[in-house]
Amino acid sequence: MRRTAPAVGVTIVVLTLAAGADEKPPAGYQQAMRDNGQAMQIVRQAAKEIEDSGAGAQDYMPFEQATGTMKKSFAATLEFWQGRKVDDAAKLAEAGAKQVADLEAAAKDRDYREVLDSIVALNQTCAACHAAHRSRLPDGTFEIK
């Protein structure tokens, strides 16, 4: 009987740690990620339309609208990771927020090259955070690692 008590205690600790390792993100964080994803789709489409149009009437308004959404999303993302004290994810969220500001400035300046550079940097930052801190589930949803 005495030998089973420590084994049961260790099993409970291990199961508790394993259960806490992956978790469903809170609704606010999930919404921020969805908003960011939709904004990035708008940004990619707007960049493609400018590339396809060549010189002439180029519409930078979609970038400005999308960056407004992304600023809010990255603020929520930063708050989420800071609250969990996950420094690398918080640094990535800060980098993403800076890249959104760079994208917004490039769009206001109507500087297509800078817009593209900002999009590439932002994609890399998002991908790095997702690879490190997100697990895809069989049903297509995600958990936080």
N, C-alpha and C positions, 0 to 999 in steps of 0.2 A: 504494500500500500504506500509506503514511504517513497519508494522508487518511482512510482507513477506520478506523484505530485509534482516533482521538478520537471518531468517530461511533459506533463500537461501544461505547466506554466510556460515552458519554452515554446510549445506548440501554439499557445494563445498569443504570445508575443510575436512569433513569426507570422501567424495569420493576420494579426492586426497590422503589422508593417506591410505585408503584401497587399492587404485590402486598401491601405492608405496610399500605396505607391501610384496607382492609377485611379483617377476620380473624374467624374463628370464635372465639367466646369460649370460655375454658376450661370444662371440665365443671362445676367448682364454681360458677362464675358463672352458667352456664346453669341449674343446679339452684336457685340462689338466686332467679333471675328466675321460674322455674316455681313455686316455693314462694310467692313474693310474689303472683303472679297468682292462684293458688288461694286464698290468704288474702284477697285483695281480693274475689274472688267470694263468699266466705263473709260478708265484711263487708257487701257490697251486698245480699245476700239477707237477712241479719239486719236491716239497716236497713229493707228493704221490709216484712218481717214485723212489725216494730214499728209502722211507719206504717199497715199494714193492720189491726193489732189495736186501734188506738186506745188509750184509757185502759184500765188494768187490768194483767194479768200480762204484763209485757214481759221478754223474755229477753236480757240483756246478756252472757251467758256466751260466745256465739260471737265477740263483739268481743275479749274478753280472750284467748281461745284464739288467734285470728287475729293479734293484736298480738304474742303470744309468737313466732310464726313470723316475722312481719315484722321484728322486732328483729334476729333472726339474719340474715335476708336482707339487711337494710340494712347491717349490720356487714360482711358479705361484699362487698356492693356498694361501700361506702366503701373498703375495703381494696383492691379491684380497681382503682378509679380513682386512688386515692392512689399505688398502685404504678406506675401508668402516667403519673403526674404530669399528669393532666388536671383542672385546677383547677375548671372550671365543673361538670363531672360530679361531682367530689368534694363540691362545695358543695351540689349538688342531692341527693346521697345523705345529707349531713348534715341538710338540710332535711327530707327524707323521714323520717329517723330521729326528728327532733323531732316531726313530725306524727303518727307512730306513737305516740310517748309521749303526745301530746295526746289522741289517740283512746283510748288505754288509760285515761287519767285520766278522760275524759268517760264512758266505759263504766262505770268503777268508781263514778262519781258518779251514774250513771243519768241523765245529762243528754243527752237526745236531740238537742237543737239543737246542742250542742257536738260530739256524735258526727257529725252531718251536716256541720258546718263542717270538721271534721278530715278527713272522707272526701273532701270537695270539694278541699281544699287538697292532700291526698295524691295524688288523681287528677291535678291540675294539675302537680304536681312530677314525677310519673312520666311524664306525657305530654311535658313539656318535655325531659326527659332522653332519652326514646325518640326524639323528633323530631331531636334534635341528634346522637345517638350510635349510632343503630341503623338498619340497612338490612334491609328484608324481601327475602328471596330468592324466586325463582319457586316453590320447593318449600314455601314457608310458614315456613321457618326464618329465623334472623336472623344478621347479621354485625355486628360492631362497626365503626363508621365511623372 
